[in-house]
């Protein structure tokens, strides 16, 4: 009855307010539902601690679907947002300090391919939701949002890891610091806002682009409620063509102004050319409203220091109406007052550099500068004792080198950085070189850092580890996982911990799987990562939680002793999630070629692979609960075996008892444990100029319930061939070289496509029986079914360039032809479709 009444009223409103069913300018922003969105950073500052707020917008949903974020704020403890659920229902929530108030619009509230106006208000201890100006539900609500750092999302769920993106068109989005009345809502449905209304904080019209044309120069959408501030950042949009772009039809007399974001200006007279355009190609008038700058035509020049505001306007002519005036903030700085930011990494200020003897030592520092759109670092130099030391540029803002001291005692590293305006910043970094260490030392990195609820948590921490060479025989990491207020997460989740090296590169060093709702402690030997656990190291932890999260402490313990080698070098190999058992790509890892440093004396390949995905729709309950054996091939030969199966009861870290199914054995991991490394000795191979490495997944495994399997039939062979929860292996693999002398860093590890594969052609494919494999001097090694079993096949003809096979006796399905071409074994897929 509620729906019938509501839509009857909505129809009357449509007849009375003929322009209310579309946004007033008739232009909108179209979102593709994949990852398009607009984000306004820190927008919750505008409504924080307010006892009244509202948000409104026009929405045109292309098709109904679960989990379409519409607009709003959200964190674990605060939120104000709309999300479309299944069957056209809408979740409308207000959350503050963990208290949840909710109105759920019933099924069919959203009508596909129809413009609708959505409003949510809070005030007078009540949460109310309106669609097309009609109140559809309300509930008691109390409190206010306190977080001032939340982004406001448009066409997205603010917790983006759920991939809740809106598929359709949006226009006229507004946020208010007041509870809008029903009459105000009806009025804005038929009358465009001016932008200066009382308590209006955000207002986006989405009419600054050419409909369906190339708008790739536009990076943000204007907030007409706050002159030049809180503009919305456009993310992931194509901004060209019929979708993922500005769309709609404009009144022939309507014009808009595109005023790009301004860079930082300098006070030394250099003028900035304003690149503003009118959609009508009419001249723009600029006015500096405040701040230390002047404008001459379209040239903006700074003449002091501080913030300012400039407007761009166009009054129109007989063919076009006047454009909405657009405002931009700007900042003017004096280059003489802008210093480079210099930070010692190895060593850092007043560090003790402990060494076994006077040998080459690593030096490292970071150098950057503020206002990067205007300023840049042009030159960096290192100097000790009046001696200039040649340096290398690392990742981002890292610089590093090797230097050999001549004595123990006090030294000073002088770092000089010159910017593009000619100013040189000098930083002195005093340190002391000592021989040996007196005992063990422990450094805290993460100290109770709390993963927030329902979010992807990424935190970085700078820790002043010992500066060392040849004095620590072992380095241990101790991870303490504790429950924050409200309790621990009830489910397992992947935690990755990375360390940043002296050259700015990030290396994953720990893979941890959280326990089921309990606190635990763990330890792991990280001695192989000695070269990056050195000096002012940066650490990063990443973890997604759908629950309350965890608190993490990570301590690094340095144990005095003599290492096997004084120098090491780390090369990352496979570090991502790979399909496992996908019939269309059974071996999904890349073939890698690495060049060992000439000075290397030993090498270890460190490998972790945790299996994920499970259920009846995954053959053998893979990959989490499937016992598989993988191999590392070195130079084309199976060299190392990885029996990737762990016994979880008893828990390897004594993290028990837990809730849930913690006691089931798993592929490469257990809940509440640091995933163990498989270490393989590559030392016998490092004398070669290059080493070919292949990580070969268990060749006997194929997911028969995968959507890419030609024989999978939902409801017959498998419950659902398209459930999408497919097996995967999350791989962490690093190669560590060791030496007694500094190593010349070789060229980076490379991902190399097997060129020979492109020389093979199979036709017809799919086939009903007979196929031809066309390849010069290829050796046919056999045909295998989707289970990895070799199949007898009738070979009709073999020549220098062709192999003709008769597969007529085989049933429909996926097969693999194995060939030897130029000394490389290559698998090619063949599909029989009879």
TORLO-850552 format. One line per 8 residues: number of its first residue (from 1); for each residue y, z, x of C-alpha. Coordinates in Angstrom, 2 decimals. Example, Ala and Ser with C-alpha at 12.3 -4.5 7.8 and 13.67 -1.06 7.14 Angstrom:
# TORLO-850552
1 = -4.50,7.80,12.30; -1.06,7.14,13.67
# end
This chain:
# TORLO-850552
1 = 0.00,0.00,0.00; 2.31,0.82,2.89; 1.87,-2.63,4.43; 2.39,-4.40,1.10; 5.59,-2.50,0.42; 6.90,-3.00,3.90; 6.41,-6.73,4.00; 7.91,-7.08,0.55
9 = 11.07,-5.37,1.76; 11.02,-7.42,4.96; 10.89,-10.63,2.91; 13.92,-9.52,0.88; 15.78,-8.76,4.10; 14.89,-12.19,5.44; 16.34,-13.85,2.34; 19.48,-11.74,2.41
17 = 20.00,-11.92,6.18; 19.04,-15.48,7.01; 19.79,-15.04,10.71; 17.91,-11.77,11.08; 14.51,-13.29,11.76; 15.58,-14.67,15.14; 17.82,-13.33,17.88; 21.46,-14.19,17.40
25 = 21.95,-16.48,20.40; 18.67,-18.25,19.56; 17.63,-17.97,23.20; 14.96,-15.67,24.58; 12.73,-14.96,27.56; 9.13,-16.14,27.28; 6.39,-14.04,28.95; 2.95,-15.45,29.79
33 = 0.91,-12.28,29.18; -0.58,-12.42,32.68; 1.89,-10.58,34.90; 5.38,-11.60,33.77; 7.73,-8.69,33.30; 11.26,-7.32,33.71; 11.75,-3.97,35.46; 14.86,-1.79,35.53
41 = 14.41,0.78,38.28; 15.39,4.43,37.73; 16.62,3.65,34.23; 15.41,6.99,32.85; 18.43,8.52,34.57; 20.48,7.08,31.70; 18.65,9.07,29.00; 17.25,12.05,30.92
49 = 17.73,15.44,29.25; 19.09,13.80,26.09; 18.03,15.21,22.73; 18.45,11.81,21.08; 17.46,8.27,22.11; 16.49,4.89,20.67; 15.24,1.51,21.83; 15.18,-1.80,19.99
57 = 14.14,-5.39,20.56; 13.06,-8.67,19.00; 9.46,-9.70,19.70; 7.51,-12.88,18.97; 3.82,-12.40,19.80; 1.98,-15.63,20.61; -1.39,-14.12,19.75; -2.68,-10.67,18.90
65 = -4.51,-8.83,21.63; -5.27,-5.33,22.79; -3.03,-3.77,25.41; 0.21,-5.75,25.26; 3.01,-3.67,26.71; 6.24,-4.30,24.84; 8.95,-2.06,26.29; 9.67,1.47,27.42
73 = 9.19,4.19,30.04; 5.99,5.94,31.04; 4.62,8.32,33.64; 1.99,11.02,33.46; 4.39,13.56,31.98; 7.23,11.54,30.39; 7.33,8.41,28.27; 8.96,6.46,25.44
81 = 7.15,3.19,24.80; 5.56,0.58,22.52; 2.10,-0.90,23.24; 0.33,-3.38,20.97; -3.26,-2.33,20.28; -6.03,-4.27,18.57; -5.66,-6.06,15.22; -1.89,-5.95,15.36
89 = -1.50,-2.17,15.42; 1.12,-0.59,17.69; 1.04,2.64,19.67; 4.51,4.24,19.62; 4.77,7.31,21.83; 7.31,9.85,22.99; 6.15,12.12,25.83; 8.06,14.82,27.65
97 = 6.78,17.47,30.05; 3.24,16.48,29.09; 3.82,16.96,25.34; 2.76,13.91,23.33; 4.27,12.78,20.00; 2.93,9.61,18.44; 3.29,7.22,15.53; 0.65,4.49,15.28
105 = 1.70,1.43,13.31; -1.34,0.31,11.28; -3.32,-2.90,11.65; -1.40,-6.10,10.86; 1.92,-4.52,11.79; 2.35,-7.27,14.37; 2.24,-10.77,12.92; 1.42,-13.50,15.41
113 = 3.99,-16.26,15.95; 6.66,-14.47,13.94; 9.91,-12.92,15.15; 9.95,-9.18,14.39; 12.43,-6.43,15.17; 11.01,-3.17,16.59; 12.90,0.12,16.83; 11.84,3.60,17.90
121 = 14.23,6.54,17.55; 14.12,10.19,18.50; 16.48,12.89,17.30; 16.77,15.80,14.91; 13.27,16.88,15.98; 11.76,13.67,14.62; 10.21,10.50,16.07; 10.62,7.41,13.85
129 = 9.41,3.82,14.09; 10.95,0.86,12.27; 9.71,-2.73,12.03; 12.20,-5.26,10.67; 14.46,-2.38,9.71; 11.82,-0.67,7.57; 10.62,2.84,8.43; 6.85,2.65,8.86
137 = 6.13,6.14,10.15; 7.53,9.35,11.56; 6.37,12.62,13.07; 7.89,15.85,14.32; 8.91,15.74,17.97; 10.72,18.04,20.37; 12.06,18.21,23.92; 13.62,15.69,26.29
145 = 12.60,13.45,29.19; 13.45,15.11,32.51; 12.32,12.51,35.06; 15.31,10.49,36.32; 13.27,7.99,38.38; 11.22,6.15,35.76; 11.60,2.37,35.46; 12.20,0.76,32.08
153 = 9.70,-2.03,31.56; 10.08,-5.08,29.33; 6.95,-7.09,28.44; 4.85,-4.60,30.34; 3.19,-1.24,30.14; 4.99,0.89,32.72; 1.64,1.84,34.27; 0.99,-1.66,35.47
161 = -2.55,-1.08,36.76; -3.77,-1.38,33.18; -2.44,-4.96,33.16; -0.76,-4.41,29.80; 1.53,-7.44,29.65; 3.13,-9.01,26.58; 2.25,-12.57,25.62; 5.20,-14.08,23.79
169 = 8.98,-14.11,23.47; 11.43,-11.22,23.70; 15.16,-10.97,23.02; 18.00,-8.51,22.42; 16.41,-5.44,24.06; 18.56,-2.32,23.96; 18.28,1.36,24.94; 20.51,4.05,23.44
177 = 21.36,7.65,24.15; 21.47,8.44,20.44; 19.30,8.35,17.34; 20.13,5.10,15.55; 20.48,5.30,11.78; 18.77,2.86,9.39; 22.12,1.20,8.68; 22.81,0.72,12.40
185 = 19.41,-0.91,12.83; 19.97,-3.31,9.94; 23.42,-4.17,11.24; 22.20,-5.09,14.74; 19.47,-7.27,13.20; 22.15,-9.53,11.76; 25.04,-8.98,14.17; 24.90,-9.35,17.93
193 = 26.00,-6.29,19.88; 29.23,-6.43,21.83; 27.96,-4.32,24.74; 30.59,-1.58,24.66; 29.10,0.40,21.77; 29.09,4.17,22.19; 25.89,5.53,23.78; 24.51,2.04,24.48
201 = 22.90,2.24,27.94; 20.88,-0.98,28.35; 21.37,-4.32,26.60; 19.66,-7.57,27.62; 20.42,-10.82,25.79; 18.21,-13.17,27.89; 20.58,-16.09,27.38; 21.62,-16.84,30.95
209 = 19.20,-19.69,31.69; 18.76,-23.33,30.69; 16.00,-23.41,28.09; 12.72,-24.77,29.53; 14.50,-26.07,32.63; 14.43,-25.00,36.28; 15.85,-21.46,36.40; 14.21,-20.33,39.63
217 = 17.59,-19.36,41.09; 17.88,-16.52,38.56; 16.47,-13.25,39.92; 17.63,-10.74,37.32; 18.81,-10.42,33.74; 22.21,-8.94,32.97; 22.73,-5.56,31.43; 25.73,-6.10,29.16
225 = 25.97,-2.38,28.42; 26.74,-1.29,31.99; 29.07,-3.60,33.83; 27.21,-4.94,36.84; 24.62,-2.13,36.97; 21.04,-1.66,35.81; 20.32,-5.37,35.73; 16.66,-6.12,35.10
233 = 14.58,-7.54,37.96; 12.53,-10.57,36.90; 9.03,-10.37,38.37; 6.24,-12.97,38.64; 7.83,-15.48,36.26; 7.64,-19.24,36.84; 11.18,-19.80,35.47; 10.47,-23.48,34.96
241 = 8.70,-25.39,32.22; 7.84,-24.44,28.66; 6.49,-20.93,29.29; 7.24,-18.00,31.58; 10.87,-19.04,31.36; 14.05,-18.93,29.34; 13.53,-20.73,26.05; 15.04,-21.41,22.68
249 = 17.82,-23.56,21.32; 21.47,-22.69,21.76; 24.38,-23.44,19.53; 26.03,-26.60,20.97; 29.21,-24.60,21.61; 27.48,-21.63,23.24; 27.88,-21.18,26.99; 26.69,-18.55,29.43
257 = 27.54,-17.59,33.01; 25.01,-17.22,35.80; 26.44,-14.76,38.34; 23.92,-14.01,41.14; 23.67,-10.61,42.78; 26.19,-10.14,45.59; 25.24,-9.31,49.17; 26.95,-6.54,51.11
265 = 30.39,-7.72,52.23; 32.05,-6.94,55.56; 35.62,-5.86,56.12; 36.23,-8.16,59.08; 37.52,-11.10,57.09; 34.39,-13.20,56.55; 34.62,-14.58,53.02; 31.65,-14.83,50.70
273 = 31.34,-17.99,48.61; 30.68,-16.98,44.99; 27.88,-19.18,43.63; 28.53,-18.63,39.94; 27.92,-21.32,37.35; 28.80,-21.93,33.74; 26.14,-23.59,31.60; 28.95,-25.83,30.34
281 = 29.99,-26.69,33.93; 33.46,-25.33,33.25; 35.53,-23.56,35.94; 34.96,-19.82,36.40; 37.74,-17.26,36.71; 37.06,-14.26,38.95; 38.88,-10.94,38.81; 38.41,-8.01,41.18
289 = 38.62,-5.05,38.83; 38.24,-2.37,41.49; 37.31,-1.88,45.11; 38.37,-3.04,48.60; 38.24,-6.82,48.16; 40.32,-9.80,47.16; 39.29,-13.05,45.55; 40.86,-16.42,46.24
297 = 39.40,-19.04,43.96; 35.67,-18.57,44.52; 36.04,-16.84,47.92; 35.50,-13.06,47.90; 36.70,-11.17,50.98; 36.35,-7.50,51.85; 39.37,-5.63,53.21; 38.22,-2.04,53.50
305 = 35.13,0.02,52.77; 33.54,1.14,49.53; 32.17,-0.06,46.21; 33.94,-2.41,43.82; 33.53,-4.42,40.63; 34.25,-8.09,40.00; 34.10,-10.08,36.77; 33.35,-13.74,36.08
313 = 34.74,-15.25,32.90; 35.14,-18.61,31.19; 37.47,-18.95,28.17; 35.94,-22.14,26.79; 37.58,-25.30,25.52; 37.41,-27.51,22.47; 33.72,-28.19,23.05; 32.49,-24.74,24.11
321 = 33.13,-21.19,23.02; 34.19,-18.61,25.58; 31.32,-17.17,27.62; 30.36,-13.54,27.68; 32.13,-12.01,30.69; 29.68,-11.02,33.42; 30.22,-8.21,35.92; 28.81,-7.57,39.38
329 = 29.09,-4.54,41.64; 29.73,-5.12,45.33; 29.86,-3.06,48.50; 32.14,-3.60,51.50; 31.31,-2.07,54.90; 32.90,-2.15,58.33; 30.41,-3.55,60.91; 31.83,-1.15,63.48
337 = 30.49,1.73,61.37; 26.99,0.34,60.84; 24.46,1.59,63.40; 20.95,0.36,63.95; 18.22,2.84,63.00; 16.10,3.62,66.07; 13.05,5.91,65.93; 10.73,6.75,68.80
345 = 7.07,6.34,67.88; 5.30,6.68,71.22; 6.81,8.86,72.51; 9.05,10.52,69.94; 12.00,12.82,70.68; 11.08,15.72,72.99; 7.40,14.79,72.94; 4.82,15.90,75.48
353 = 2.90,12.84,76.71; -0.44,14.25,77.92; -2.42,12.02,80.27; -5.39,12.32,82.60; -3.72,10.38,85.41; -0.76,8.11,86.11; -1.83,4.87,84.49; -0.09,2.45,82.09
361 = 1.14,4.17,78.92; 1.97,2.71,75.55; 5.62,2.84,74.46; 6.66,2.07,70.88; 9.74,2.38,68.67; 11.01,1.12,65.33; 14.37,-0.60,65.03; 16.01,-1.76,61.82
369 = 19.40,-1.81,60.15; 20.79,-1.16,56.69; 22.21,-3.90,54.43; 19.53,-6.37,55.53; 20.98,-9.20,53.41; 24.04,-9.19,55.69; 23.02,-7.45,58.92; 20.14,-8.27,61.25
377 = 18.82,-7.08,64.61; 19.29,-9.79,67.22; 18.09,-8.08,70.39; 16.10,-4.98,71.39; 15.42,-3.62,74.88; 13.55,-0.67,76.43; 14.67,1.04,79.63; 13.36,3.97,81.70
385 = 15.00,5.17,84.91; 17.27,2.15,85.04; 14.29,-0.21,84.85; 14.27,-2.76,82.03; 10.79,-3.01,80.49; 9.71,-6.26,78.79; 8.70,-5.63,75.18; 6.86,-7.37,72.36
393 = 7.80,-7.59,68.67; 5.20,-6.14,66.34; 4.94,-6.07,62.56; 8.16,-5.60,60.60; 10.51,-3.41,62.66; 8.08,-2.28,65.40; 8.56,-2.98,69.13; 6.11,-1.97,71.85
401 = 5.12,-2.38,75.49; 3.15,-0.85,78.38; 4.81,1.12,81.19; 3.36,2.80,84.27; 4.91,6.13,85.31; 5.18,7.00,88.99; 5.17,10.78,88.59; 4.68,13.61,86.15
409 = 7.74,15.30,84.65; 10.71,14.50,82.45; 11.62,10.95,81.49; 13.96,9.30,79.00; 13.22,6.13,77.07; 16.46,4.32,76.25; 16.27,1.87,73.35; 19.15,-0.54,72.81
417 = 19.58,-2.65,69.66; 22.26,-5.29,69.12; 23.05,-6.62,65.64; 24.40,-9.99,64.48; 27.99,-8.70,64.59; 27.63,-7.85,68.27; 27.46,-4.07,67.96; 24.93,-2.32,70.25
425 = 23.36,0.97,69.23; 21.80,3.09,71.98; 19.19,5.80,71.39; 17.88,8.10,74.14; 14.38,9.49,73.60; 13.58,12.27,76.09; 9.93,13.16,76.74; 7.76,14.82,79.36
433 = 4.62,13.51,81.05; 2.06,16.23,81.77; -1.41,16.11,83.25; -4.18,17.29,80.94; -4.11,19.53,77.87; -4.76,23.24,77.56; -6.83,23.11,74.39; -7.37,21.61,70.97
441 = -4.57,20.83,68.54; -4.43,20.04,64.83; -1.70,18.07,63.07; -1.07,18.08,59.33; -0.45,14.66,57.77; -0.71,14.93,53.99; -0.06,18.48,52.86; -1.10,19.04,49.27
449 = 0.28,15.68,48.16; -0.50,15.44,44.46; -1.72,12.27,42.86; 0.10,12.07,39.55; -1.82,11.60,36.33; -2.54,8.14,34.90; -1.08,6.19,37.76; -1.71,4.43,41.02
457 = -0.60,6.91,43.62; 0.67,5.63,46.95; 2.19,8.11,49.36; 3.19,7.78,52.99; 3.59,10.56,55.49; 4.98,10.57,59.03; 3.13,12.95,61.34; 3.95,13.77,64.95
465 = 0.50,13.54,66.49; 0.00,14.28,70.18; 1.08,11.53,72.58; -1.98,11.10,74.75; -4.16,9.01,77.06; -7.54,10.05,78.38; -7.35,13.75,77.47; -9.11,14.01,74.10
473 = -12.84,13.45,73.90; -13.01,13.59,70.11; -10.66,13.18,67.14; -11.75,14.62,63.80; -10.14,14.18,60.38; -10.50,17.00,57.85; -9.83,16.10,54.22; -9.36,18.81,51.59
481 = -9.37,17.67,47.98; -8.17,20.25,45.47; -7.48,20.38,41.76; -3.82,20.29,40.67; -2.56,22.27,37.68; -4.42,21.00,34.64; -7.67,20.41,36.49; -9.25,17.65,38.56
489 = -10.15,14.16,37.44; -13.51,14.00,35.66; -14.37,10.56,37.11; -14.99,9.00,40.50; -12.33,6.72,41.97; -11.69,4.96,45.28; -9.23,6.51,47.73; -8.13,4.52,50.78
497 = -6.37,6.22,53.70; -4.63,4.05,56.28; -3.00,4.74,59.63; -0.23,2.64,61.14; -0.55,1.56,64.73; 2.01,1.37,67.53; 2.65,-2.30,66.63; 3.30,-1.63,62.94
505 = -0.05,-2.86,61.65; -1.82,-0.83,58.97; -5.51,-0.05,59.42; -7.80,1.43,56.80; -9.65,4.28,58.45; -11.07,6.38,55.58; -12.73,5.33,52.31; -13.23,8.31,50.01
513 = -14.72,8.50,46.52; -13.45,11.39,44.42; -15.91,13.89,42.91; -16.51,14.55,39.24; -13.95,17.22,38.40; -14.30,19.59,41.35; -12.64,20.48,44.65; -14.27,19.65,47.99
521 = -13.72,19.50,51.75; -14.87,16.77,54.12; -14.76,15.76,57.79; -15.16,12.47,59.64; -15.06,11.47,63.30; -12.16,9.05,63.92; -12.39,8.96,67.72; -12.75,5.17,67.67
529 = -9.23,4.97,66.22; -7.66,6.87,69.12; -5.18,4.07,69.91; -3.44,4.39,66.53; -3.82,8.18,66.14; -1.18,8.60,68.80; 2.48,9.60,68.64; 4.63,9.56,65.51
537 = 1.98,7.95,63.34; 2.48,6.97,59.72; -0.27,7.49,57.16; -0.69,5.99,53.70; -2.96,7.08,50.88; -3.66,4.92,47.82; -5.58,6.04,44.76; -5.66,5.09,41.09
545 = -6.40,7.79,38.55; -6.72,7.59,34.80; -6.87,11.38,34.61; -4.93,14.30,36.05; -5.35,13.35,39.69; -6.02,15.37,42.83; -4.09,17.08,45.60; -4.87,15.97,49.15
553 = -4.57,17.66,52.52; -5.44,15.64,55.63; -5.48,17.31,59.04; -6.20,15.50,62.31; -7.90,17.62,64.98; -7.69,16.58,68.63; -10.45,18.09,70.77; -9.87,18.29,74.51
561 = -12.29,16.29,76.62; -12.84,13.03,78.42; -13.20,9.90,76.28; -15.66,7.19,77.27; -12.76,4.77,77.73; -9.02,5.32,78.08; -7.90,2.24,76.17; -8.96,0.63,72.91
569 = -7.83,-2.19,70.66; -8.57,-2.56,66.93; -9.02,-5.82,65.02; -9.37,-5.67,61.20; -12.12,-7.93,59.86; -13.22,-7.84,56.20; -11.03,-5.49,54.17; -11.11,-6.29,50.46
577 = -13.32,-6.41,47.36; -15.84,-9.26,47.26; -17.97,-10.65,44.44; -21.61,-9.67,44.75; -24.32,-11.77,43.15; -21.89,-14.27,41.64; -24.03,-17.42,41.21; -21.01,-19.60,41.91
585 = -20.30,-17.81,45.20; -23.27,-15.80,46.42; -21.82,-15.33,49.90; -18.18,-14.54,49.21; -17.07,-13.16,52.58; -15.24,-15.30,55.12; -16.73,-16.56,58.36; -14.68,-15.08,61.20
593 = -14.18,-16.00,64.82; -12.86,-13.37,67.22; -11.87,-13.60,70.88; -12.63,-10.46,72.91; -9.92,-9.33,75.35; -10.80,-10.28,78.90; -10.58,-6.64,80.00; -12.91,-5.25,77.31
601 = -16.01,-3.37,78.49; -17.54,-2.46,75.13; -17.08,-3.13,71.41; -18.13,-1.53,68.13; -18.11,-3.12,64.69; -17.40,-0.39,62.12; -18.50,-1.31,58.58; -18.27,0.31,55.14
609 = -19.31,-1.40,51.90; -19.18,0.55,48.65; -20.84,-1.03,45.63; -19.08,-0.97,42.25; -19.89,-2.22,38.77; -22.91,-1.15,36.75; -24.60,-1.41,33.37; -27.12,-3.46,31.44
617 = -24.95,-6.57,31.83; -25.35,-6.40,35.62; -28.78,-7.26,37.00; -30.37,-4.23,38.67; -27.44,-2.05,37.55; -25.44,-3.52,40.44; -23.60,-3.01,42.53; -23.20,0.77,42.25
625 = -26.86,1.57,41.60; -28.55,-1.40,43.29; -30.35,-0.81,46.60; -29.53,-3.83,48.75; -29.84,-4.75,52.39; -27.10,-6.82,54.00; -26.81,-8.31,57.47; -24.26,-9.04,60.15
633 = -24.88,-12.41,61.75; -23.56,-12.86,65.27; -23.18,-16.44,66.45; -25.33,-17.64,63.55; -28.24,-15.23,64.06; -29.12,-12.21,61.91; -28.34,-9.40,64.36; -27.63,-6.16,62.49
641 = -29.15,-4.83,59.27; -27.20,-2.67,56.82; -29.44,-0.70,54.47; -26.57,0.12,52.15; -28.08,3.03,50.21; -27.11,6.71,50.23; -28.99,9.75,48.97; -26.50,11.70,46.85
649 = -28.57,14.80,46.04; -28.02,16.82,48.12; -24.44,15.62,48.46; -23.74,14.55,52.08; -20.62,16.76,52.15; -22.22,19.60,50.16; -19.77,18.77,47.37; -21.94,20.06,44.55
657 = -22.56,20.86,41.85; -20.32,18.40,40.05; -20.07,17.20,36.49; -21.56,13.87,35.43; -24.08,11.77,37.33; -23.11,12.76,40.87; -26.75,13.21,41.87; -27.75,9.56,41.41
665 = -28.14,7.64,44.68; -25.65,4.84,45.21; -24.73,1.76,47.22; -22.81,2.97,50.26; -21.17,6.02,48.69; -21.58,9.25,46.77; -19.07,10.97,44.47; -17.21,13.60,46.47
673 = -17.87,12.15,49.91; -16.22,10.09,52.63; -18.08,6.78,52.77; -19.94,6.68,56.10; -19.47,3.95,58.67; -22.28,1.73,59.86; -21.54,1.28,63.58; -22.93,-1.79,65.36
681 = -22.73,-2.35,69.12; -21.17,-5.74,69.87; -20.93,-5.04,73.61; -23.62,-7.60,74.58; -21.49,-10.40,73.11; -17.99,-9.71,74.43; -18.32,-11.79,77.59; -18.11,-14.95,75.48
689 = -14.82,-16.71,74.82; -15.38,-16.43,71.08; -17.76,-14.61,68.73; -18.73,-15.97,65.31; -19.22,-13.21,62.73; -20.71,-13.50,59.24; -21.24,-10.65,56.81; -24.19,-11.86,54.75
697 = -24.85,-10.06,51.48; -28.43,-9.47,50.35; -29.74,-13.01,49.87; -32.34,-11.86,47.33; -29.76,-10.65,44.82; -28.27,-12.76,42.01; -26.56,-11.36,38.93; -28.48,-13.10,36.14
705 = -26.00,-11.77,33.56; -22.94,-13.22,35.25; -20.81,-15.65,33.28; -21.33,-18.20,36.06; -25.10,-18.13,35.70; -26.17,-21.25,33.77; -29.19,-19.53,32.21; -27.29,-16.51,30.89
713 = -27.17,-16.44,27.09; -25.33,-13.56,25.43; -27.57,-11.66,23.05; -30.69,-13.35,24.42; -31.10,-13.06,28.18; -28.30,-10.48,28.49; -26.30,-8.40,26.06; -22.99,-10.00,27.05
721 = -22.60,-12.60,29.77; -18.81,-12.36,29.59; -18.13,-8.64,29.77; -16.28,-9.12,33.09; -17.54,-5.87,34.62; -19.31,-7.74,37.40; -20.81,-6.36,40.62; -18.53,-6.16,43.65
729 = -18.62,-4.76,47.16; -15.47,-3.11,48.48; -15.62,-3.73,52.21; -13.80,-1.94,55.03; -14.59,-3.36,58.46; -12.80,-3.02,61.79; -13.78,-4.19,65.26; -12.87,-1.86,68.14
737 = -12.78,-2.98,71.79; -12.81,-0.47,74.68; -11.67,-0.69,78.28; -10.69,1.35,81.33; -7.51,-0.69,81.69; -4.89,-2.00,79.25; -6.13,-5.01,77.33; -4.37,-8.31,76.91
745 = -4.26,-8.70,73.15; -6.15,-11.87,72.19; -5.19,-14.28,69.47; -5.65,-12.77,66.02; -8.93,-12.82,64.19; -9.14,-16.06,62.26; -10.68,-17.06,58.97; -12.26,-20.42,59.57
753 = -13.58,-22.73,56.91; -16.82,-24.41,57.92; -15.62,-27.97,58.35; -19.16,-29.31,58.18; -19.43,-28.18,54.57; -16.84,-30.73,53.52; -19.01,-33.47,55.05; -21.76,-32.88,52.47
761 = -21.70,-34.61,49.11; -24.26,-34.03,46.34; -24.43,-36.33,43.32; -24.93,-36.40,40.46; -24.24,-32.69,40.14; -25.02,-31.43,37.51; -28.13,-33.58,37.36; -31.02,-34.16,34.97
769 = -33.55,-34.61,37.78; -32.87,-36.89,40.73; -30.12,-36.06,43.22; -28.80,-37.50,46.47; -27.51,-35.33,49.30; -25.16,-37.43,51.36; -24.52,-36.10,54.89; -24.76,-37.65,58.32
777 = -27.62,-36.19,60.40; -28.25,-33.25,58.08; -31.58,-31.42,58.19; -32.93,-30.38,54.79; -34.27,-26.81,55.08; -35.39,-26.26,51.51; -34.44,-25.61,47.89; -34.12,-22.09,46.46
785 = -33.82,-20.79,42.91; -31.26,-18.26,41.70; -33.60,-15.42,42.73; -33.66,-16.61,46.34; -37.26,-17.89,46.08; -38.02,-21.17,47.84; -39.10,-23.95,45.48; -41.41,-26.83,46.29
793 = -39.58,-30.09,45.81; -40.48,-33.76,45.98; -38.55,-35.57,48.74; -38.25,-39.22,47.78; -36.42,-40.48,50.83; -34.72,-39.26,54.02; -32.45,-41.43,56.12; -29.76,-40.84,58.71
801 = -27.14,-40.24,56.04; -28.95,-39.50,52.75; -31.61,-37.18,51.37; -33.01,-38.12,47.94; -34.79,-35.41,45.95; -36.73,-35.46,42.67; -36.13,-32.23,40.75; -37.49,-33.54,37.47
809 = -40.28,-30.96,37.35; -37.86,-28.03,37.54; -36.26,-26.28,34.59; -32.52,-26.18,33.95; -30.59,-23.70,36.04; -28.80,-23.03,39.31; -30.42,-23.92,42.66; -29.31,-23.79,46.27
817 = -30.00,-26.55,48.78; -30.10,-25.18,52.32; -29.14,-27.60,55.08; -28.62,-27.51,58.83; -25.58,-29.53,59.82; -24.17,-29.47,63.33; -26.13,-26.29,64.04; -24.71,-24.44,61.02
825 = -26.77,-23.39,58.02; -24.98,-24.35,54.82; -25.87,-23.59,51.20; -24.82,-26.08,48.52; -25.13,-25.35,44.80; -27.07,-27.71,42.54; -27.04,-27.42,38.76; -29.85,-28.91,36.66
833 = -28.81,-29.51,33.06; -31.56,-31.24,31.08
# end
